[in-house]
Amino acid sequence: KAVAPKAEKAGVVLGIESWLSAREHMAILDAVGSPAVKVYYDVCNSSVMGYNIFQEIRDLGKDHICEFHLKENGHLLGKGQVDLAKVRQAIEAIGYEGWLQIEGGIPAGRPMLESYLHNNKTVRSLFS
């Protein structure tokens, strides 16, 4: 809350990436009360926590999400527990058109470059 006015003045957005639910994120955003603080929504973290990520994306909406974090801890994107096609549908449903960040989609023993080339191709095929 103390930093939000400085972010507003600088024209930047502070993104919260966490293991919290959409409801818990909204409590923080409401308490801070600044358009300069939003959620950097991590689909993997939220899936691991058991949240309905597709509903959470809709509940937060495009006005409360600054970016999306696409990852699959220990798996290539599209090969883990996150249904990226349904993530795309939820993102489209809220009208979000911002950044999608890729991270952590590298299976054990698999080369990083090969993994990221696969992940990039997967994301571009689903979200282009």
TORPA-4810 file (N, C-alpha, C, O; in nm, 3 decimals):
<nodes>
NODE_1_0.083_-0.119_0.000_0.000_0.000_0.000_0.087_0.126_0.000_0.053_0.226_-0.063_K
NODE_2_0.199_0.120_0.071_0.288_0.236_0.079_0.357_0.264_-0.054_0.389_0.379_-0.084_A
NODE_3_0.381_0.161_-0.133_0.456_0.176_-0.258_0.364_0.209_-0.376_0.409_0.263_-0.476_V
NODE_4_0.236_0.176_-0.365_0.143_0.194_-0.477_0.140_0.337_-0.531_0.143_0.354_-0.653_A
NODE_5_0.136_0.442_-0.447_0.136_0.578_-0.502_0.262_0.609_-0.583_0.257_0.681_-0.683_P
NODE_6_0.375_0.554_-0.540_0.500_0.574_-0.615_0.493_0.503_-0.750_0.539_0.557_-0.851_K
NODE_7_0.434_0.383_-0.753_0.417_0.311_-0.879_0.323_0.387_-0.972_0.350_0.400_-1.092_A
NODE_8_0.215_0.438_-0.917_0.121_0.518_-0.998_0.193_0.638_-1.060_0.179_0.664_-1.179_E
NODE_9_0.268_0.708_-0.978_0.340_0.828_-1.025_0.441_0.793_-1.134_0.459_0.869_-1.229_K
NODE_10_0.507_0.677_-1.120_0.607_0.633_-1.218_0.543_0.567_-1.341_0.611_0.541_-1.440_A
NODE_11_0.413_0.540_-1.336_0.345_0.478_-1.449_0.376_0.331_-1.464_0.375_0.278_-1.575_G
NODE_12_0.404_0.264_-1.352_0.433_0.121_-1.356_0.327_0.044_-1.279_0.253_0.100_-1.197_V
NODE_13_0.321_-0.085_-1.307_0.228_-0.175_-1.238_0.308_-0.274_-1.156_0.405_-0.332_-1.205_V
NODE_14_0.270_-0.292_-1.032_0.330_-0.392_-0.944_0.245_-0.517_-0.954_0.127_-0.516_-0.919_L
NODE_15_0.306_-0.627_-1.001_0.233_-0.752_-1.017_0.259_-0.847_-0.902_0.374_-0.873_-0.868_G
NODE_16_0.152_-0.899_-0.843_0.165_-0.995_-0.732_0.157_-1.135_-0.790_0.054_-1.175_-0.844_I
NODE_17_0.266_-1.210_-0.777_0.266_-1.353_-0.810_0.273_-1.429_-0.679_0.363_-1.406_-0.598_E
NODE_18_0.178_-1.518_-0.658_0.175_-1.587_-0.529_0.103_-1.721_-0.542_0.070_-1.767_-0.651_S
NODE_19_0.080_-1.780_-0.427_0.005_-1.906_-0.417_-0.135_-1.880_-0.363_-0.205_-1.973_-0.325_W
NODE_20_-0.175_-1.754_-0.358_-0.305_-1.715_-0.304_-0.417_-1.740_-0.404_-0.394_-1.751_-0.524_L
NODE_21_-0.538_-1.750_-0.352_-0.656_-1.767_-0.437_-0.697_-1.631_-0.495_-0.648_-1.527_-0.452_S
NODE_22_-0.788_-1.635_-0.592_-0.840_-1.510_-0.648_-0.906_-1.426_-0.540_-0.890_-1.305_-0.537_A
NODE_23_-0.980_-1.490_-0.452_-1.047_-1.419_-0.342_-0.945_-1.349_-0.252_-0.965_-1.234_-0.213_R
NODE_24_-0.837_-1.419_-0.221_-0.732_-1.360_-0.136_-0.659_-1.246_-0.209_-0.626_-1.144_-0.149_E
NODE_25_-0.635_-1.265_-0.339_-0.575_-1.157_-0.418_-0.666_-1.034_-0.418_-0.619_-0.921_-0.401_H
NODE_26_-0.795_-1.057_-0.438_-0.889_-0.944_-0.441_-0.892_-0.870_-0.308_-0.908_-0.748_-0.305_M
NODE_27_-0.878_-0.942_-0.198_-0.874_-0.877_-0.068_-0.754_-0.782_-0.059_-0.765_-0.672_-0.006_A
NODE_28_-0.641_-0.825_-0.112_-0.521_-0.740_-0.114_-0.544_-0.620_-0.205_-0.518_-0.506_-0.167_I
NODE_29_-0.594_-0.646_-0.327_-0.615_-0.536_-0.422_-0.715_-0.434_-0.366_-0.695_-0.314_-0.381_L
NODE_30_-0.821_-0.482_-0.302_-0.919_-0.392_-0.242_-0.858_-0.311_-0.129_-0.887_-0.192_-0.115_D
NODE_31_-0.774_-0.375_-0.047_-0.710_-0.306_0.066_-0.612_-0.199_0.017_-0.601_-0.092_0.077_A
NODE_32_-0.541_-0.228_-0.092_-0.444_-0.132_-0.146_-0.517_-0.021_-0.220_-0.483_0.097_-0.206_V
NODE_33_-0.618_-0.058_-0.299_-0.699_0.041_-0.368_-0.627_0.122_-0.473_-0.652_0.242_-0.487_G
NODE_34_-0.536_0.059_-0.546_-0.459_0.131_-0.648_-0.462_0.054_-0.780_-0.447_-0.068_-0.781_S
NODE_35_-0.481_0.125_-0.891_-0.475_0.058_-1.022_-0.332_0.015_-1.058_-0.311_-0.054_-1.158_P
NODE_36_-0.235_0.055_-0.977_-0.095_0.021_-1.002_-0.057_-0.113_-0.939_0.059_-0.154_-0.949_A
NODE_37_-0.150_-0.180_-0.873_-0.123_-0.310_-0.813_-0.223_-0.410_-0.871_-0.345_-0.393_-0.858_V
NODE_38_-0.169_-0.514_-0.935_-0.252_-0.615_-1.000_-0.194_-0.753_-0.972_-0.093_-0.768_-0.904_K
NODE_39_-0.260_-0.854_-1.026_-0.217_-0.993_-1.009_-0.140_-1.039_-1.132_-0.184_-1.022_-1.245_V
NODE_40_-0.025_-1.097_-1.107_0.055_-1.166_-1.211_0.016_-1.312_-1.194_0.078_-1.385_-1.117_Y
NODE_41_-0.087_-1.355_-1.267_-0.152_-1.483_-1.241_-0.070_-1.602_-1.292_-0.043_-1.613_-1.411_Y
NODE_42_-0.033_-1.688_-1.200_0.047_-1.807_-1.230_-0.046_-1.928_-1.235_-0.094_-1.974_-1.131_D
NODE_43_-0.070_-1.979_-1.356_-0.164_-2.090_-1.372_-0.117_-2.218_-1.305_-0.199_-2.298_-1.260_V
NODE_44_0.014_-2.238_-1.298_0.067_-2.360_-1.235_0.055_-2.353_-1.083_0.006_-2.446_-1.020_C
NODE_45_0.100_-2.241_-1.024_0.089_-2.226_-0.878_-0.055_-2.248_-0.834_-0.081_-2.320_-0.738_N
NODE_46_-0.148_-2.184_-0.904_-0.288_-2.193_-0.866_-0.343_-2.333_-0.887_-0.426_-2.379_-0.808_S
NODE_47_-0.299_-2.402_-0.992_-0.341_-2.541_-1.013_-0.290_-2.632_-0.902_-0.363_-2.716_-0.851_S
NODE_48_-0.163_-2.614_-0.866_-0.104_-2.694_-0.759_-0.183_-2.675_-0.629_-0.199_-2.769_-0.551_V
NODE_49_-0.231_-2.553_-0.606_-0.308_-2.524_-0.484_-0.451_-2.579_-0.491_-0.524_-2.577_-0.392_M
NODE_50_-0.490_-2.628_-0.608_-0.623_-2.686_-0.622_-0.732_-2.587_-0.659_-0.851_-2.621_-0.654_G
NODE_51_-0.694_-2.466_-0.697_-0.793_-2.366_-0.735_-0.846_-2.396_-0.875_-0.777_-2.455_-0.957_Y
NODE_52_-0.969_-2.356_-0.900_-1.029_-2.366_-1.033_-0.976_-2.246_-1.112_-1.035_-2.138_-1.109_N
NODE_53_-0.865_-2.266_-1.181_-0.796_-2.154_-1.245_-0.882_-2.087_-1.352_-0.871_-1.966_-1.375_I
NODE_54_-0.967_-2.163_-1.417_-1.050_-2.108_-1.524_-1.153_-2.011_-1.466_-1.180_-1.907_-1.525_F
NODE_55_-1.210_-2.046_-1.352_-1.304_-1.956_-1.284_-1.230_-1.839_-1.220_-1.279_-1.726_-1.221_Q
NODE_56_-1.112_-1.867_-1.163_-1.036_-1.759_-1.101_-0.999_-1.650_-1.201_-1.007_-1.531_-1.170_E
NODE_57_-0.958_-1.691_-1.320_-0.924_-1.594_-1.424_-1.046_-1.507_-1.453_-1.035_-1.385_-1.465_I
NODE_58_-1.162_-1.570_-1.463_-1.285_-1.495_-1.489_-1.321_-1.405_-1.369_-1.366_-1.292_-1.388_R
NODE_59_-1.301_-1.456_-1.247_-1.333_-1.378_-1.128_-1.243_-1.255_-1.115_-1.291_-1.148_-1.078_D
NODE_60_-1.116_-1.270_-1.144_-1.024_-1.156_-1.136_-1.050_-1.058_-1.250_-1.050_-0.937_-1.229_L
NODE_61_-1.071_-1.111_-1.369_-1.097_-1.026_-1.485_-0.974_-0.951_-1.533_-0.872_-0.944_-1.464_G
NODE_62_-0.986_-0.895_-1.652_-0.870_-0.829_-1.713_-0.824_-0.705_-1.638_-0.708_-0.667_-1.649_K
NODE_63_-0.912_-0.643_-1.562_-0.873_-0.521_-1.491_-0.786_-0.548_-1.370_-0.721_-0.457_-1.318_D
NODE_64_-0.783_-0.674_-1.324_-0.704_-0.707_-1.205_-0.584_-0.796_-1.235_-0.509_-0.831_-1.144_H
NODE_65_-0.566_-0.833_-1.361_-0.453_-0.918_-1.400_-0.360_-0.836_-1.490_-0.403_-0.780_-1.591_I
NODE_66_-0.233_-0.830_-1.451_-0.137_-0.754_-1.533_-0.067_-0.843_-1.635_-0.033_-0.799_-1.745_C
NODE_67_-0.044_-0.969_-1.599_0.021_-1.065_-1.689_-0.015_-1.206_-1.643_-0.063_-1.227_-1.532_E
NODE_68_0.012_-1.301_-1.734_-0.006_-1.442_-1.701_0.129_-1.512_-1.703_0.214_-1.485_-1.788_F
NODE_69_0.145_-1.602_-1.610_0.266_-1.683_-1.598_0.228_-1.826_-1.636_0.154_-1.892_-1.565_H
NODE_70_0.280_-1.872_-1.749_0.253_-2.007_-1.796_0.373_-2.095_-1.765_0.483_-2.071_-1.813_L
NODE_71_0.350_-2.197_-1.684_0.457_-2.291_-1.653_0.395_-2.424_-1.615_0.276_-2.433_-1.586_K
NODE_72_0.477_-2.527_-1.617_0.438_-2.663_-1.578_0.557_-2.722_-1.506_0.643_-2.783_-1.570_E
NODE_73_0.562_-2.706_-1.378_0.678_-2.753_-1.301_0.718_-2.895_-1.341_0.646_-2.991_-1.314_N
NODE_74_0.834_-2.906_-1.407_0.886_-3.037_-1.443_0.830_-3.099_-1.569_0.862_-3.213_-1.601_G
NODE_75_0.745_-3.026_-1.642_0.684_-3.078_-1.765_0.693_-2.973_-1.875_0.701_-2.853_-1.847_H
NODE_76_0.691_-3.018_-1.998_0.677_-2.926_-2.109_0.538_-2.864_-2.103_0.445_-2.928_-2.054_L
NODE_77_0.524_-2.741_-2.151_0.393_-2.679_-2.154_0.300_-2.764_-2.241_0.336_-2.807_-2.351_L
NODE_78_0.181_-2.785_-2.191_0.084_-2.868_-2.261_0.094_-3.015_-2.226_0.012_-3.095_-2.270_G
NODE_79_0.195_-3.052_-2.146_0.215_-3.193_-2.111_0.198_-3.218_-1.961_0.216_-3.330_-1.914_K
NODE_80_0.164_-3.115_-1.886_0.147_-3.128_-1.742_0.000_-3.122_-1.705_-0.086_-3.165_-1.781_G
NODE_81_-0.028_-3.069_-1.586_-0.165_-3.070_-1.535_-0.250_-2.952_-1.581_-0.372_-2.956_-1.566_Q
NODE_82_-0.188_-2.849_-1.636_-0.264_-2.730_-1.676_-0.320_-2.748_-1.817_-0.247_-2.777_-1.911_V
NODE_83_-0.450_-2.731_-1.830_-0.517_-2.738_-1.960_-0.507_-2.600_-2.025_-0.590_-2.512_-2.001_D
NODE_84_-0.404_-2.583_-2.108_-0.377_-2.451_-2.166_-0.486_-2.408_-2.263_-0.509_-2.288_-2.279_L
NODE_85_-0.554_-2.501_-2.329_-0.664_-2.463_-2.418_-0.777_-2.399_-2.337_-0.838_-2.302_-2.382_A
NODE_86_-0.804_-2.453_-2.220_-0.908_-2.394_-2.134_-0.860_-2.263_-2.072_-0.940_-2.173_-2.046_K
NODE_87_-0.730_-2.252_-2.048_-0.674_-2.124_-2.001_-0.698_-2.019_-2.109_-0.742_-1.907_-2.080_V
NODE_88_-0.669_-2.054_-2.234_-0.692_-1.961_-2.345_-0.838_-1.917_-2.350_-0.866_-1.799_-2.368_R
NODE_89_-0.930_-2.011_-2.334_-1.072_-1.978_-2.337_-1.108_-1.879_-2.226_-1.184_-1.785_-2.247_Q
NODE_90_-1.052_-1.901_-2.106_-1.079_-1.811_-1.995_-1.019_-1.672_-2.021_-1.081_-1.570_-1.992_A
NODE_91_-0.899_-1.670_-2.077_-0.834_-1.543_-2.109_-0.915_-1.468_-2.214_-0.935_-1.347_-2.204_I
NODE_92_-0.962_-1.539_-2.315_-1.044_-1.477_-2.418_-1.176_-1.426_-2.359_-1.225_-1.320_-2.398_E
NODE_93_-1.233_-1.502_-2.266_-1.361_-1.465_-2.205_-1.353_-1.332_-2.131_-1.452_-1.259_-2.125_A
NODE_94_-1.237_-1.300_-2.075_-1.223_-1.173_-2.002_-1.169_-1.060_-2.090_-1.162_-0.945_-2.047_I
NODE_95_-1.132_-1.093_-2.213_-1.082_-0.991_-2.305_-0.940_-0.946_-2.280_-0.900_-0.837_-2.320_G
NODE_96_-0.861_-1.031_-2.213_-0.721_-0.999_-2.184_-0.639_-1.007_-2.313_-0.655_-1.100_-2.391_Y
NODE_97_-0.551_-0.907_-2.334_-0.467_-0.905_-2.453_-0.321_-0.872_-2.421_-0.248_-0.824_-2.507_E
NODE_98_-0.279_-0.897_-2.297_-0.144_-0.861_-2.256_-0.044_-0.974_-2.269_-0.061_-1.066_-2.349_G
NODE_99_0.061_-0.965_-2.189_0.173_-1.057_-2.194_0.142_-1.193_-2.132_0.065_-1.204_-2.037_W
NODE_100_0.205_-1.296_-2.189_0.207_-1.432_-2.135_0.354_-1.468_-2.118_0.429_-1.469_-2.215_L
NODE_101_0.396_-1.498_-1.996_0.535_-1.532_-1.968_0.550_-1.684_-1.957_0.464_-1.751_-1.900_Q
NODE_102_0.657_-1.736_-2.013_0.687_-1.880_-2.007_0.799_-1.903_-1.906_0.898_-1.830_-1.904_I
NODE_103_0.781_-2.006_-1.821_0.887_-2.042_-1.727_0.868_-2.187_-1.683_0.756_-2.238_-1.680_E
NODE_104_0.975_-2.250_-1.650_0.971_-2.376_-1.577_0.917_-2.497_-1.649_0.882_-2.595_-1.583_G
NODE_105_0.910_-2.496_-1.779_0.861_-2.613_-1.852_0.976_-2.697_-1.903_0.989_-2.717_-2.024_G
NODE_106_1.059_-2.745_-1.813_1.176_-2.824_-1.852_1.175_-2.956_-1.774_1.201_-2.957_-1.654_I
NODE_107_1.146_-3.066_-1.842_1.151_-3.196_-1.773_1.294_-3.232_-1.733_1.390_-3.192_-1.798_P
NODE_108_1.306_-3.307_-1.627_1.438_-3.350_-1.580_1.514_-3.421_-1.692_1.461_-3.509_-1.758_A
NODE_109_1.638_-3.380_-1.711_1.724_-3.443_-1.810_1.705_-3.394_-1.951_1.778_-3.435_-2.041_G
NODE_110_1.609_-3.307_-1.975_1.583_-3.256_-2.109_1.657_-3.123_-2.128_1.660_-3.041_-2.037_R
NODE_111_1.716_-3.102_-2.245_1.791_-2.978_-2.269_1.700_-2.854_-2.259_1.587_-2.856_-2.307_P
NODE_112_1.752_-2.748_-2.198_1.675_-2.627_-2.178_1.629_-2.566_-2.311_1.512_-2.533_-2.327_M
NODE_113_1.722_-2.551_-2.407_1.687_-2.487_-2.534_1.578_-2.566_-2.605_1.480_-2.508_-2.652_L
NODE_114_1.593_-2.697_-2.613_1.492_-2.782_-2.678_1.356_-2.766_-2.609_1.252_-2.757_-2.675_E
NODE_115_1.357_-2.762_-2.477_1.234_-2.747_-2.401_1.167_-2.614_-2.429_1.046_-2.608_-2.452_S
NODE_116_1.245_-2.507_-2.428_1.187_-2.376_-2.451_1.142_-2.357_-2.595_1.045_-2.285_-2.620_Y
NODE_117_1.208_-2.420_-2.690_1.159_-2.416_-2.828_1.023_-2.483_-2.837_0.932_-2.432_-2.903_L
NODE_118_1.009_-2.599_-2.772_0.880_-2.668_-2.768_0.774_-2.580_-2.701_0.664_-2.563_-2.753_H
NODE_119_0.809_-2.523_-2.584_0.714_-2.443_-2.508_0.670_-2.320_-2.586_0.552_-2.284_-2.586_N
NODE_120_0.765_-2.255_-2.653_0.733_-2.139_-2.734_0.636_-2.177_-2.847_0.539_-2.106_-2.873_N
NODE_121_0.663_-2.289_-2.912_0.576_-2.335_-3.020_0.436_-2.367_-2.967_0.336_-2.333_-3.030_K
NODE_122_0.430_-2.431_-2.852_0.301_-2.464_-2.792_0.221_-2.339_-2.760_0.103_-2.330_-2.794_T
NODE_123_0.285_-2.243_-2.695_0.216_-2.120_-2.658_0.170_-2.044_-2.782_0.057_-1.995_-2.787_V
NODE_124_0.257_-2.033_-2.881_0.221_-1.960_-3.003_0.107_-2.030_-3.079_0.023_-1.964_-3.139_R
NODE_125_0.104_-2.163_-3.076_-0.003_-2.233_-3.146_-0.137_-2.218_-3.075_-0.241_-2.215_-3.140_S
NODE_126_-0.135_-2.207_-2.943_-0.259_-2.195_-2.867_-0.307_-2.051_-2.850_-0.427_-2.026_-2.844_L
NODE_127_-0.213_-1.957_-2.843_-0.249_-1.820_-2.808_-0.224_-1.718_-2.918_-0.227_-1.598_-2.892_F
NODE_128_-0.200_-1.762_-3.040_-0.170_-1.663_-3.145_-0.294_-1.588_-3.189_-0.286_-1.501_-3.276_S
</nodes>
